[in-house]
Amino acid sequence: MADQISHDYDTTMLDMLQIIWGEGYLSPGGPQAVREIVAGIDLAGKRVLDIGCGIGGLDEMLVELGASHVTAVDVAAPLIALARRRVADPRIAFEVIEPEQALPFANASFDVVFTKDAWLHVIDKRALLGEVHRVLKPGGRLAGGDWMKGPEPFSADMLYFIELEGIPYHPTTLAEYGLMLHQLGFEDVKLVDINAWYRDLARQELARLKGELFGVMTEKLGAEARDHFVEDWRMLTVVLDKGELRPARLWARKP
Ligand SMILES: C[S@@+](CC[C@H](N)C(=O)[O-])C[C@H]1O[C@@H](n2cnc3c(N)ncnc32)[C@H](O)[C@@H]1O
């Protein structure tokens, strides 16, 4: 059994996610996904806040794309410690934050708030979005991605998938995100469902786990964890195909 370095993402999970998604990345799409999320936003000279940064691969990409400073925050202290060991760049500051609490930043501190596939773990998204609004400068942009759910209650398949994942899932619908963003006074709200994109990619990922990555998974994770993740990915393809899990992107601007 692997060391438990974090309540949610243990070392086995971190190894697994990086085998499939690349070093420093705990979500799908790699550097290209970061590029797509910030496309059309000039990051040059901008101060960016990344909420739910994991181990920092995306933050390295944000500075590569021109951000002058990235404050990268996560609730998991072990992941922040790992991010600090991985990334030694004075333009990136990693900080631990408390879950479901006000962000420890002054009003109007950031030009851009970025996030990727982390807010599904947040219970009170309205409060978080209110905080995003507060810490953004006037004219500041929210640019992110998250894993949404479909409109129906979770099926037995979805509950089994969440059990296999072993981390807390509190996804909402993309429509609910849109409603909250409008109610909070954001403008230029743009929401894009990318379920179809990930449905295809996850199927390719499952094939790679059973094929070219089988050996490295066995070596790094052991047979038991390898088999667990192959089953996890099989169920990922099932809930994506059923439309119950719906990765999406979202953009908005604070007036
Ligand atoms: C799937 S990982 C994505 C990490 C990173 N954004 C990436 O794409 O590599 C989800 C992250 O959300 C973090 N997280 C969980 N609950 C959170 C919360 N309430 N606020 C912010 N981040 C949270 C986890 O610790 C984890 O690092």
The ligand as a MOL file (V3000), in Angstrom:
LIG
                    3D

  0  0  0     0  0            999 V3000
M  V30 BEGIN CTAB
M  V30 COUNTS 27 29 0 0 0
M  V30 BEGIN ATOM
M  V30 1 C -7.7640 16.7470 -10.4210 0
M  V30 2 S -6.6960 17.7060 -9.3920 0 CHG=1
M  V30 3 C -6.2640 19.0070 -10.5380 0
M  V30 4 C -5.0250 19.7370 -10.1320 0
M  V30 5 C -4.5110 20.7240 -11.1760 0
M  V30 6 N -5.4580 21.7780 -11.4170 0
M  V30 7 C -4.1960 20.0160 -12.4600 0
M  V30 8 O -4.9970 20.1040 -13.4010 0
M  V30 9 O -3.1440 19.3560 -12.5250 0 CHG=-1
M  V30 10 C -7.8190 18.4940 -8.2860 0
M  V30 11 C -7.1510 19.3810 -7.2540 0
M  V30 12 O -8.1540 20.0680 -6.5010 0
M  V30 13 C -7.6780 20.2020 -5.1840 0
M  V30 14 N -8.7970 20.5510 -4.2980 0
M  V30 15 C -9.6260 19.7280 -3.6240 0
M  V30 16 N -10.5190 20.4310 -2.9060 0
M  V30 17 C -10.2620 21.7430 -3.1500 0
M  V30 18 C -10.8100 22.9840 -2.6960 0
M  V30 19 N -11.8540 22.9850 -1.8230 0
M  V30 20 N -10.2970 24.1400 -3.1330 0
M  V30 21 C -9.2560 24.1250 -4.0160 0
M  V30 22 N -8.6770 22.9890 -4.4710 0
M  V30 23 C -9.1620 21.8160 -4.0460 0
M  V30 24 C -7.0130 18.8710 -4.9190 0
M  V30 25 O -6.1710 18.8970 -3.7900 0
M  V30 26 C -6.2910 18.6590 -6.2270 0
M  V30 27 O -5.0220 19.2320 -6.2230 0
M  V30 END ATOM
M  V30 BEGIN BOND
M  V30 1 1 1 2
M  V30 2 1 2 3
M  V30 3 1 2 10
M  V30 4 1 3 4
M  V30 5 1 4 5
M  V30 6 1 5 6
M  V30 7 1 5 7
M  V30 8 2 7 8
M  V30 9 1 7 9
M  V30 10 1 10 11
M  V30 11 1 11 12
M  V30 12 1 11 26
M  V30 13 1 12 13
M  V30 14 1 13 14
M  V30 15 1 13 24
M  V30 16 1 14 15
M  V30 17 1 14 23
M  V30 18 2 15 16
M  V30 19 1 16 17
M  V30 20 1 17 18
M  V30 21 2 17 23
M  V30 22 1 18 19
M  V30 23 2 18 20
M  V30 24 1 20 21
M  V30 25 2 21 22
M  V30 26 1 22 23
M  V30 27 1 24 25
M  V30 28 1 24 26
M  V30 29 1 26 27
M  V30 END BOND
M  V30 END CTAB
M  END
